[in-house]
Amino acid sequence: MLAIDRFILRVGRRRRTLVTARHRPTRRASTCRTTRIRAALPAVCGIGIAAVSGWLVAGSDLPSIPAVFGQLAPATTESSAGGAPVRIDSTPSGAAVRVDGASRGTTPLDIQLEPGRYSLSLERPDSLTEQETIEVAQRGASVHVDLWQHQPEVVRVRPVYPGASLVDARFLNDGLLALTVGIPTQVGTSDPSTELWRLDPATGQLTQVNVPDLVARPTVLALAPDDDHVAYVVPGSSSTTTATGWSTTAESSVSSTAGASRPESVWVASLDGAQLPQHVFDLPSGVGPSLVSSSPERIVQLIWTPDESRLVAITRQPGPPLRARIFLINLADQLEPDAESQPDALALLPAEVLTNSVAVDPTGRWAALITHASVAPGGNDLLNACVLELTPGGGFRDLADLGTLDRAPTTAPFAWAPSTPSDPPRLVVVSPAPSSNPASNGLFGIFGALGPAPPPLGLFLVDVEASGLQESQPRRLGSVTGVVGPVWRSSSTLFGFARQGDGTFSLRSIDPSSGALGDPGVSLPASTGQGAGVAVRWDVVHGYALLLSRPSAAFASASAPLQAWLVSFAPNRNGKG
């Protein structure tokens, strides 16, 4: 035991000796290095001063602090413990974020803001600058923005078959494009033939829409916004069979005579085939020419409300004078097994409603439309912009004169503002504006005497629920002219296309408060939008625009075929910066 204790004690002393020996040389080496650095420091400073002096003598500026030490992180104004959490993201990511003009970082970004309203701006070199107003609640907010490409892709949309015509084209809620295609009639037949197709703008894939249990050939087809139902019109001459194929010949020995006098009817079918087509409306008689005449009243348009709960049916009665009736069909009432309620007759107009000219607001309460009066006190073939409240006994207002039929747009020249609880419904109308510099004198006045030039097109803002007479009148947005196809990119920004001097179209931004015009620097190829009556349909959610026109001014009529160009601003989802 004694030997072991002595051994342990020796080991302990040896360790302490070794440790002390290891540290002594280190202290001596550190002392030597410090002495050498102190000796060299004056020489290094002298070299640096000489270099800076030479740089300044040569006329150059000193490098900035960020260039030497890197970009400093922006300071935040709120404390880490105050405010509500706000998440700001974009597709593609990497966009510079400004809140009320202050730089806050790049997306994706998590910051804290006090509850309230803020101006948000997102900027990225290859995308259009996004500006909108955001509301931050007590619990916070989450904002995701799909940035639009600065260089959009443009593709011509064709009517599926050679020899067919494009009757209509409109966007669905899922981003697909619904095409109504007219097929030439065969010799000996009079009823037009139409087909519905879907076009996927992302892939270019075309698929035909097949209506289950459809036997009678429809004259009008309308695909629901959610792409799950289709409404169609069955002509009275097809009443020997129902829409589901049931024969009616056994009901009467004079069924052919009864069939010839039956009015047109509206049916709704589910595209998944889960339910049989439902009969929702019969065109009532008693107004206009007899239904058995050679030119009866016909249902010419079906328009779905955004929530798919109602249908607007518009008729045309041949003149003179032309007439139109507008009906509102509540589908929830009509699809009940023992439904007894009748559709509401909203208006009887001494004019027809132009095809494709109806635009329903996001709430489904209002419809803007264009009427064509063949004979009117102010002249013939006059166009008017109107608004109709889609409620029984609702109001009807004539908003503006749009000129004559030869200037008819191919689709509705309206833009409804996004629906918000705090803001009243607002509508932007493309309408002729008075010219501020009429060329009535000199050489140009001679040519003007041969035929006055049509007035330029301006943008006008309408408050459809204004209580006062003056407030209800359309208000001109600045002095901008030549912009077609306006759309609300956000509650604070309008976009539209303007034709340039060389005939091409460029994108413009418009401030809805001041009318100030901005140029995002986006131009379309020279062949885009050529023709007469150019108008635009938009899908702001998915970043698409559809320019529509007719071949030439000589064919500017409601029956002329359409030309269409699909413009894709859809973001590059693989972009990283």
ZIUR-V74822 format. One record per residue. N is the residue number from 1. PHI is phi in whole degrees, -180 to 180 (none if undefined). OMEGA is omega in whole degrees, -180 to 180 (none if undefined). D_CENTER is the distance of its C-alpha to the mean C-alpha in Angstrom with 2 decimals. Layout:
N&PHI&OMEGA&D_CENTER  N&PHI&OMEGA&D_CENTER
This chain:
1&none&179&95.33  2&-63&179&96.69  3&-60&-179&95.85  4&-65&179&92.27  5&-61&180&91.85  6&-64&-180&93.18  7&-65&-180&90.83  8&-66&-180&87.81  9&-63&180&88.87  10&-64&179&89.30  11&-61&179&85.81  12&-62&179&84.34  13&-64&-179&86.22  14&-64&180&85.26  15&-64&-180&81.53  16&-62&178&81.80  17&-66&-179&83.67  18&-67&180&81.08  19&-63&179&78.20  20&-63&180&80.02  21&-69&-180&80.75  22&-69&-174&77.10  23&-86&-179&75.91  24&-63&179&78.61  25&-64&-179&77.56  26&-64&179&73.91  27&-62&179&74.88  28&-65&180&77.04  29&-65&179&74.26  30&-63&179&71.72  31&-63&179&74.24  32&-65&-179&74.83  33&-65&179&71.11  34&-62&179&70.65  35&-63&-179&73.64  36&-68&-180&72.26  37&-65&179&68.79  38&-62&180&70.46  39&-71&-176&72.52  40&-88&-174&69.53  41&-60&178&67.12  42&-59&-180&68.65  43&-66&180&68.40  44&-64&178&64.69  45&-61&179&63.90  46&-63&179&65.85  47&-63&180&63.92  48&-64&179&60.56  49&-65&179&61.73  50&-64&-179&62.96  51&-66&180&59.62  52&-65&179&57.59  53&-62&178&60.07  54&-64&178&59.83  55&-62&-179&55.98  56&-70&178&56.09  57&-61&-180&58.87  58&-73&177&56.73  59&93&-179&54.07  60&-96&178&51.37  61&-93&177&49.53  62&-69&178&49.90  63&-64&-179&47.16  64&-74&179&44.68  65&-62&178&44.91  66&-62&-180&41.63  67&-69&-178&42.98  68&-89&-173&46.14  69&-107&-179&45.11  70&96&-178&41.40  71&-69&179&38.17  72&-77&178&38.80  73&-69&-179&36.40  74&-65&179&34.62  75&-77&178&36.35  76&-100&-176&34.68  77&-94&-179&35.27  78&-98&178&35.34  79&-77&-177&38.17  80&-66&-177&37.81  81&-99&-176&38.88  82&-105&177&36.82  83&84&180&33.23  84&-102&-179&30.70  85&-71&180&29.35  86&-129&178&25.86  87&-107&180&24.28  88&-122&-178&21.73  89&-138&-179&20.44  90&-149&172&18.01  91&-125&-5&17.31  92&-72&-179&19.24  93&-80&179&21.85  94&86&179&24.13  95&-86&177&21.88  96&-71&-175&23.96  97&-107&171&23.35  98&-125&177&24.19  99&-117&-175&24.56  100&52&176&25.46  101&86&-178&26.31  102&-96&179&28.69  103&-70&-177&28.44  104&-124&-179&28.52  105&131&-179&28.34  106&-128&180&25.91  107&-76&-2&23.67  108&-75&-171&24.59  109&-139&174&26.25  110&-116&179&28.13  111&-135&177&29.25  112&-125&180&30.57  113&-134&173&29.45  114&-68&179&30.92  115&-55&-179&28.85  116&153&-178&26.76  117&-104&-178&23.69  118&-134&173&23.03  119&-94&-177&21.04  120&-111&177&19.72  121&-132&176&19.28  122&-121&-177&18.88  123&-129&177&20.24  124&-149&-172&21.03  125&-57&-176&22.63  126&-97&-177&20.49  127&-131&174&17.05  128&-74&178&15.14  129&-66&-180&16.43  130&-103&178&14.41  131&-129&178&15.53  132&-155&178&15.02  133&-104&-180&17.47  134&-118&176&18.87  135&-109&179&21.38  136&-105&180&24.38  137&-87&180&26.44  138&-62&-179&30.10  139&-85&179&29.46  140&107&-178&27.02  141&-157&176&23.39  142&-133&-176&21.43  143&-125&173&18.32  144&-128&-176&16.58  145&-124&170&13.96  146&-88&-179&12.65  147&-73&-180&13.45  148&-87&179&11.96  149&-63&177&14.79  150&-74&177&16.54  151&-116&-176&17.50  152&-73&175&14.73  153&-94&-177&16.12  154&-124&-179&16.16  155&-133&176&17.55  156&-75&178&18.74  157&-98&-177&17.95  158&-107&-174&21.29  159&-82&172&22.42  160&70&-175&24.21  161&-107&169&27.74  162&-65&-179&29.72  163&90&177&30.43  164&-85&-180&27.55  165&-126&177&24.78  166&-90&-178&21.03  167&-88&-179&20.66  168&-159&176&17.00  169&-152&-179&14.01  170&-151&-176&10.98  171&-84&173&9.01  172&-100&-177&10.88  173&-65&-178&10.52  174&-87&179&12.43  175&91&177&10.29  176&-77&-180&12.78  177&-111&179&12.64  178&-91&-179&14.98  179&-110&171&17.27  180&-103&-172&19.81  181&-112&177&22.79  182&-94&179&25.73  183&-101&-179&29.17  184&-57&180&32.00  185&-76&178&34.56  186&-85&179&38.05  187&-63&180&41.15  188&93&177&42.50  189&-117&-178&39.25  190&-119&-178&37.07  191&-72&178&34.24  192&-69&178&31.04  193&-117&-180&29.92  194&-128&177&26.33  195&-133&176&24.93  196&-108&178&21.78  197&-134&173&20.58  198&-111&175&18.07  199&-121&176&16.91  200&-88&-178&16.20  201&-63&-178&14.25  202&-76&-176&16.10  203&-114&-175&19.52  204&80&-177&19.46  205&-76&178&21.34  206&-110&175&21.65  207&-137&179&23.02  208&-83&177&24.16  209&-93&179&23.49  210&-101&-179&26.98  211&-90&-179&27.65  212&-65&173&30.74  213&61&-180&33.85  214&-90&179&32.53  215&-111&179&35.54  216&-72&-180&34.80  217&-74&-178&32.51  218&-77&175&29.44  219&-95&179&28.45  220&-136&177&24.87  221&-128&178&22.65  222&-142&180&19.46  223&-84&-179&18.03  224&-67&-178&17.02  225&-57&180&13.60  226&-86&175&15.62  227&63&-179&17.34  228&-120&179&20.71  229&-136&174&21.94  230&-134&174&22.20  231&-106&-178&23.42  232&-150&-178&25.65  233&-109&176&28.24  234&-102&-179&31.86  235&-69&-180&33.96  236&-62&-179&37.23  237&-71&-179&39.29  238&-102&-172&38.31  239&-81&176&39.85  240&-70&172&42.81  241&-134&176&40.76  242&-80&-180&38.25  243&-66&178&34.85  244&-97&175&36.52  245&96&-180&39.38  246&-72&-179&42.09  247&-76&177&44.54  248&-110&-176&45.39  249&-68&-180&48.44  250&-80&-176&50.88  251&-79&-177&49.82  252&-156&178&51.43  253&-75&179&53.77  254&-116&-176&51.81  255&-62&-179&48.40  256&-66&178&47.61  257&-70&178&48.21  258&-65&-180&46.20  259&-65&-179&43.36  260&-69&-177&43.30  261&-101&-179&42.96  262&-74&-179&40.38  263&-75&175&37.03  264&-69&-179&33.68  265&-137&180&32.21  266&-113&-180&28.93  267&-127&176&28.87  268&-126&-178&26.59  269&-125&175&27.16  270&-86&-175&26.30  271&-73&178&25.34  272&-85&178&27.50  273&74&-178&30.53  274&-71&179&31.54  275&-130&175&32.08  276&-71&176&33.39  277&-56&-177&31.25  278&-111&177&31.52  279&-85&-173&32.44  280&-118&-174&30.46  281&-164&169&31.17  282&-117&180&33.81  283&-67&-179&33.38  284&-73&179&36.09  285&-98&175&38.60  286&107&178&40.48  287&-130&177&38.25  288&82&-176&38.33  289&-67&-179&40.31  290&-65&-179&42.01  291&-69&-179&40.17  292&-95&178&42.97  293&-77&-178&42.68  294&-72&-180&41.49  295&-129&-177&38.19  296&-77&171&37.13  297&-68&-178&34.14  298&-130&171&31.32  299&-81&-173&28.11  300&-111&-179&25.49  301&-145&170&22.13  302&-127&-178&21.01  303&-128&176&17.79  304&-84&168&17.08  305&-77&-174&16.21  306&-57&-179&13.65  307&-89&177&16.76  308&65&-180&18.53  309&-86&-176&21.55  310&-141&175&21.81  311&-123&172&21.59  312&-105&179&21.63  313&-108&-178&24.16  314&-120&-179&24.69  315&-109&175&27.96  316&-137&176&29.50  317&-112&-179&33.16  318&-66&-176&34.70  319&-102&2&36.62  320&-84&-11&37.96  321&-84&174&36.16  322&-64&178&32.93  323&-137&178&31.84  324&-144&171&29.05  325&-118&-179&29.08  326&-121&-179&26.21  327&-119&176&26.87  328&-113&-178&25.27  329&-108&176&26.20  330&-85&-173&26.38  331&-69&179&26.37  332&-62&178&28.06  333&-76&-173&30.97  334&-75&-176&31.23  335&-88&175&31.29  336&-69&-177&34.25  337&-57&-178&37.51  338&-112&-176&39.36  339&-65&178&36.55  340&-121&-179&38.07  341&-71&-179&35.30  342&-107&174&34.01  343&-58&-177&30.52  344&-91&173&30.06  345&-85&-174&30.40  346&-89&-175&28.05  347&-159&169&28.85  348&-121&-172&31.11  349&-108&172&30.01  350&-82&-179&32.30  351&-163&176&29.50  352&-94&176&27.19  353&-98&-177&23.44  354&-62&177&21.75  355&-61&177&20.29  356&65&-175&16.50  357&-102&-175&16.32  358&-97&177&15.61  359&-132&-179&12.55  360&-94&-177&13.42  361&-73&-174&12.58  362&-59&180&11.72  363&-84&-177&15.50  364&78&-178&16.51  365&-94&-175&19.00  366&-125&174&17.93  367&-133&173&16.99  368&-98&-175&16.50  369&-154&177&18.15  370&-114&177&20.21  371&-107&177&23.92  372&-125&177&26.46  373&-101&-179&30.07  374&-69&178&32.57  375&-133&-179&35.32  376&-146&180&34.89  377&-57&-178&37.19  378&-86&-179&35.31  379&142&-177&35.42  380&-111&176&34.17  381&55&-178&30.79  382&-98&179&28.87  383&-110&178&25.17  384&-138&172&23.98  385&-91&-176&20.76  386&-134&175&21.45  387&-135&-177&20.28  388&-128&176&21.93  389&-82&-174&22.45  390&-88&175&22.28  391&-141&177&25.59  392&-57&-178&29.15  393&75&-179&30.54  394&-69&-176&27.26  395&-79&176&26.94  396&-133&-178&25.88  397&-132&172&25.22  398&-91&-172&25.33  399&-88&-172&23.10  400&-162&172&23.75  401&-83&-178&25.48  402&-107&180&23.36  403&100&-176&26.40  404&-104&-171&27.82  405&-62&-178&26.69  406&-69&178&26.89  407&-110&-177&23.83  408&-66&175&21.64  409&-74&-178&18.00  410&-76&179&17.02  411&-147&-172&14.19  412&-61&179&13.30  413&-88&-176&13.26  414&-124&174&11.80  415&-143&176&9.18  416&-83&178&10.13  417&-70&175&10.57  418&-56&-178&10.21  419&-80&176&13.37  420&-134&-179&16.30  421&-63&-174&19.99  422&-88&-176&21.22  423&-108&177&19.07  424&-72&178&19.45  425&-60&179&16.72  426&-125&-176&15.49  427&-133&173&14.20  428&-105&-177&13.71  429&-120&171&15.49  430&-88&-173&16.26  431&-144&177&20.03  432&-58&-180&23.24  433&-113&178&24.70  434&-64&-180&28.47  435&-77&-179&29.75  436&-85&-178&31.63  437&-130&179&33.88  438&-66&180&35.07  439&-88&-176&37.20  440&-110&-177&40.09  441&-120&174&43.03  442&69&-176&44.74  443&-62&-179&44.03  444&-68&177&40.36  445&-67&177&41.54  446&-64&179&43.59  447&-69&179&40.62  448&-66&179&38.64  449&-67&179&41.42  450&-69&-180&40.80  451&175&-177&37.36  452&-63&178&35.10  453&-72&179&31.93  454&-65&-179&28.75  455&-67&179&27.34  456&-69&180&24.39  457&-91&176&20.91  458&-120&178&19.97  459&-110&-178&17.33  460&-130&-179&18.58  461&-104&-177&17.72  462&-126&170&19.03  463&-97&-171&20.24  464&-73&-179&20.60  465&-110&180&23.10  466&-65&-177&25.30  467&-90&-178&28.98  468&-92&-179&30.58  469&-64&-178&30.69  470&-68&-178&29.93  471&-68&-178&27.04  472&-82&-178&25.38  473&-78&177&25.35  474&-60&-179&22.30  475&-110&-178&22.59  476&-67&176&22.04  477&-92&178&19.89  478&61&180&22.46  479&-119&-177&23.73  480&-65&177&20.74  481&-135&174&20.96  482&79&180&19.54  483&-93&178&15.82  484&-121&176&13.68  485&63&179&10.08  486&-69&176&9.26  487&-152&178&6.14  488&-87&174&7.16  489&-69&173&7.06  490&-155&-179&9.85  491&-68&-177&12.46  492&-118&-177&14.35  493&-143&172&12.22  494&-108&171&10.45  495&-117&175&9.51  496&-166&179&10.70  497&-107&179&13.08  498&-123&178&16.79  499&-80&-179&19.61  500&-88&-179&22.49  501&-62&179&26.18  502&-88&177&26.51  503&92&180&23.88  504&-84&179&21.22  505&-109&176&17.69  506&-129&180&16.75  507&-80&177&13.82  508&-130&172&14.56  509&-109&-177&13.84  510&-130&175&15.02  511&-79&-176&16.69  512&-69&178&16.11  513&-90&-176&19.72  514&-104&-175&21.67  515&80&180&19.63  516&-63&-175&20.63  517&-101&177&19.13  518&-124&-180&18.55  519&-119&179&18.64  520&-72&179&17.09  521&82&-180&19.23  522&-111&178&16.83  523&-121&180&18.25  524&-98&179&17.59  525&-58&-172&20.65  526&-61&-176&22.84  527&-84&-174&22.35  528&-80&173&18.56  529&74&179&17.63  530&-79&-179&21.29  531&132&-176&22.45  532&-110&174&22.17  533&65&-175&19.57  534&-63&175&16.65  535&-146&-172&13.22  536&-136&166&9.66  537&-111&-173&7.16  538&-125&165&3.62  539&-126&-175&3.29  540&-67&-177&2.88  541&-61&-176&6.18  542&-101&175&7.76  543&81&-180&6.95  544&-123&171&6.88  545&-132&179&7.06  546&-123&177&9.68  547&-86&-178&12.24  548&-121&176&14.61  549&-154&174&18.11  550&-116&-170&21.65  551&-54&-179&24.66  552&-161&-180&26.35  553&-63&-180&27.03  554&-66&-178&29.94  555&-112&-179&27.76  556&-76&177&25.16  557&-145&-177&25.48  558&-66&-177&23.68  559&-94&-178&25.73  560&-72&178&25.09  561&-67&-178&23.42  562&-99&166&19.97  563&-112&-175&19.30  564&-140&175&16.11  565&-130&179&15.05  566&-94&179&12.68  567&-110&-176&11.61  568&-108&170&11.33  569&-97&-173&10.83  570&-53&-175&11.53  571&-69&173&14.31  572&-79&-173&17.90  573&-73&175&19.01  574&-98&-178&22.60  575&-68&-180&22.51  576&-118&-180&25.25  577&122&none&25.52
